[in-house]
Amino acid sequence: MAKKALDGIRVIDLTVWFQGPVSAQYLADFGADVIKVERPQGGDQGRGVRSIKSLEVGDWNQYFLVINRNKKSIAIDLKKPEGQEILYRLVEKSDVFLSNLAPEMLNGWGLSYEKLSSINPSLIYATNTGYGRFGGVSKPSFDMTVQALTGAMARLGEPGQPPIYLGMGSGDAYGGIMSALGILLALYQRKRTGQGQSLDASLYGAQLYLAAPYLQSFLAGHPEAALQHSRKEVENPLWNLYPTAGKWVYLCEKNEDVRFAALCRALKADDLGKDSRFATAEGRRRHNEALIEVIEAHTLKFDHGSLMAALQAEDLIASPINNLADVIKDEQAWQNRYFMKAYCEEVQREVEVRGLPVTLSKTPGEINSLGPQLGQDTEILMMELLGYEWEEIEALKAKGAIP
C-alpha cells in the first residue's frame, strides 16, 4: 500500500463534539495514526447525537462516525492517576496532542503543555479554544454563539430582517481546518529544529478569518461593509441573485456595456437594451433599483434551467442556487471525491459521506473506516504500542483506569 502524506505521525486526539474531532479527522484522512482518547463512560458526547433538533438524521450516527473516521479509540479515565500515567506513556510515543477540552480541565488532569512537553519536548501541543488563549474569556462555545460574535451573522440577510446563521457547523469545520493547518505548520517547524511547541486555533479566530473580506473592508474605513444589504439595492445589478419560476439564480458579471448587452440578449429583453437609463455603467449604477426590478421581471419568465441555458449561451457567469438534495447528485463533486462512499459497521452497508476537500496527486487521502467503537483499541494499543503486560492491564481495569 502506498504511503500517505502523514504516515508516521501519531496524534493523541482528546477532543469532543465537532471542531476538535474534525481537525484530527483531516489528519487521519491523510494517514496520521490518530488515537482518540475517550472517557470510559459514554465517550465523546458526539456518540449520543442521533438527531438534530429532534429530527433523526438517519439510521446511523453520522455526526460522530464521519468526523471520527480513520481513528482508533482508547478509553481511559483521566481523573485517575493511573489513567494519567497511561496517557503519559502515549505522549512519549506521539507527535501531537490535540484537545478542545477546557484548559482548566486539562491542567487539573495533569495534561498541561508544561507537563506533557517535559515528557516529550518534541511534542506538538494543540488546543482548540472557543475564544482564544489570551484575554481571559473561557466559557462554553458553540458554532452559533461564536458566529454571533463575529459580525458576519449581523451582516447577512435583508435590512431589518433577522441576522442569518450560516448553520451546518460551518464555523466548526472551518475552525477544524485552521487547527489542522496549525498542527502541520508546527510539525514542519519541528522538522527544522527538533523542538515542539504549543498552538491554539479558536472558533472565534477562525470565524473572524472566515469573515475576512467584509471585515477587512470595514477595517479599511468602509462602515457600510458591516451593514445588511438588500438585493434590491446592490450597486451592480449584474452581480446579484434573481428569482425564476423555479430556483433562484446568482448572476456574477461586471457592470460593463458588453456584458449588459449579453444579458439583454439572454433575457430576450429588447426593452432593457434600449432603455437610456441603463445605457452606461454609471447609469446602471445610478438607476440600480429600477434595473434590478426590470431584470427580475424578465428572469421570472424563465424556469432556472432555461435561464441558465440562455445565460451560458452568452458566456455569462451564473449558477442556480441549489439545495442539498441537488448537491449530492452533482457528478462533479463525486468525481473530485468531495463525496465518497464508506462501509458502515453500524448498519452493515455502504453509506455516502462527505469526502476530502483537498486532492493530492501521489498521496491522496482515504476513508478506510468510519468512527471506532468506544475503547475498541484500548487493550491492543496498551500492549503493542505502550508495552503493558496483560497482568498490568488487568490491574488497571480493577482500579477503573480503563474499562
Disulfide bonds with the S-S distance in Angstrom:
none
